[in-house]
Amino acid sequence: MKSGECFLLVGKERLLKKEFIRELGKKHFANLSDATMNTQEWNLAEDPALAPALEFIQTAPFLGEKRIAVLWQIEELEDPARKNLLACLENLPSTSIMVLVSEETSTKKSAFLRDIESAATLVACHTPFDKDFPVWIEARARKMGGTIDREATRRLIAMAGKDTAALQNALETLFVYIHPRTAVSSQDVDKLLGKTSEEDVFAIAEDLFQKDTQSALEKTLYLFREGVRAPEIIAVLAGQLERMKQAAALTERGASPQEVASAFRVHSFFQQKFFLQLKKLSVKGISRLQKRLLECDLSIKEGRVGERLALERFILES
């Protein structure tokens, strides 16, 4: 009898991992209800108990042909759980698909991951190098059935940063915005993202850094009244946070303000605000904000919370 399938996802890029899992579901399930009943995920960093996942994957599918078990951060497993997992991989039922996700960038430094690799299909999920981001964005645009010119790509990176989730979000929003056209121009990027990319996002971000939640809420609600959607605000804010984090890291390593301004192409008009914000920040603090913003974005995409409530909650908890 044919054994089940196993995939080992390595790398730091969560977006690519989530997309792989989503595409796997589309391939094997005809509708959302089938996928929901026959797919479960476990984060082993939060709960290292392996038994529920093994029981799930060895149980026959419910009104379907496959079951998918996703185990995040498998490097957190310890013996004998590691041995139990490897033993399970040797005898996976034909109805089973296991997706094992690791934060490690390769299997070279881990004997455990190499053992898994021998029984699995390895899938690399890596963030593009800086020089490859334009090509990455253009490939994403083609996958969505459209195109984006190089100047538009450059402007998009400047506004949304080099966070893949933020860039993906911004691209999706752009194609909705230009429909029925399929070619994104630099003018489209400016029209859609320009109103939140610099002055508005600086103002909201500054309020967050100063813990002025009331002012941040007022500015965000103003953008909603102006017709700006939450994904647009989130995409640009995520890019701004990433840029600030990288600038903070550079500052912590001793770079001068001139070097930082040059490295991040901060317009002279915004430099004073930029460095005032930077003085109040740390890489750790910005990372916490990024995590909360990601949770906000996921809650909207998964339909758990409305756009306005999700952003209000993000601001209040920041």
Rosetta blueprint (number, residue, H / E / L):
1 M L
2 K L
3 S L
4 G L
5 E E
6 C E
7 F E
8 L E
9 L E
10 V E
11 G L
12 K L
13 E L
14 R H
15 L H
16 L H
17 K H
18 K H
19 E H
20 F H
21 I H
22 R H
23 E H
24 L H
25 G H
26 K H
27 K H
28 H H
29 F L
30 A L
31 N L
32 L H
33 S H
34 D H
35 A H
36 T H
37 M H
38 N H
39 T E
40 Q E
41 E E
42 W E
43 N E
44 L L
45 A L
46 E L
47 D L
48 P L
49 A L
50 L L
51 A H
52 P H
53 A H
54 L H
55 E H
56 F H
57 I H
58 Q L
59 T L
60 A L
61 P L
62 F L
63 L L
64 G L
65 E L
66 K L
67 R E
68 I E
69 A E
70 V E
71 L E
72 W E
73 Q L
74 I H
75 E H
76 E H
77 L L
78 E L
79 D L
80 P L
81 A H
82 R H
83 K H
84 N H
85 L H
86 L H
87 A H
88 C H
89 L H
90 E H
91 N L
92 L L
93 P L
94 S L
95 T L
96 S E
97 I E
98 M E
99 V E
100 L E
101 V E
102 S L
103 E L
104 E L
105 T L
106 S L
107 T L
108 K L
109 K L
110 S L
111 A H
112 F H
113 L H
114 R H
115 D H
116 I H
117 E H
118 S L
119 A L
120 A L
121 T E
122 L E
123 V E
124 A E
125 C L
126 H L
127 T L
128 P L
129 F L
130 D H
131 K H
132 D H
133 F H
134 P H
135 V H
136 W H
137 I H
138 E H
139 A H
140 R H
141 A H
142 R H
143 K H
144 M L
145 G L
146 G L
147 T E
148 I E
149 D L
150 R H
151 E H
152 A H
153 T H
154 R H
155 R H
156 L H
157 I H
158 A H
159 M H
160 A H
161 G L
162 K L
163 D L
164 T H
165 A H
166 A H
167 L H
168 Q H
169 N H
170 A H
171 L H
172 E H
173 T H
174 L H
175 F H
176 V H
177 Y H
178 I H
179 H L
180 P L
181 R L
182 T L
183 A E
184 V E
185 S L
186 S H
187 Q H
188 D H
189 V H
190 D H
191 K H
192 L H
193 L H
194 G H
195 K H
196 T H
197 S H
198 E L
199 E H
200 D H
201 V H
202 F H
203 A H
204 I H
205 A H
206 E H
207 D H
208 L H
209 F H
210 Q L
211 K L
212 D L
213 T H
214 Q H
215 S H
216 A H
217 L H
218 E H
219 K H
220 T H
221 L H
222 Y H
223 L H
224 F H
225 R H
226 E L
227 G L
228 V L
229 R L
230 A H
231 P H
232 E H
233 I H
234 I H
235 A H
236 V H
237 L H
238 A H
239 G H
240 Q H
241 L H
242 E H
243 R H
244 M H
245 K H
246 Q H
247 A H
248 A H
249 A H
250 L H
251 T H
252 E H
253 R L
254 G L
255 A L
256 S L
257 P H
258 Q H
259 E H
260 V H
261 A H
262 S H
263 A H
264 F L
265 R L
266 V L
267 H L
268 S H
269 F H
270 F H
271 Q H
272 Q H
273 K H
274 F H
275 F H
276 L H
277 Q H
278 L H
279 K H
280 K L
281 L L
282 S L
283 V H
284 K H
285 G H
286 I H
287 S H
288 R H
289 L H
290 Q H
291 K H
292 R H
293 L H
294 L H
295 E H
296 C H
297 D H
298 L H
299 S H
300 I H
301 K H
302 E L
303 G L
304 R L
305 V L
306 G L
307 E H
308 R H
309 L H
310 A H
311 L H
312 E H
313 R H
314 F H
315 I H
316 L H
317 E H
318 S L
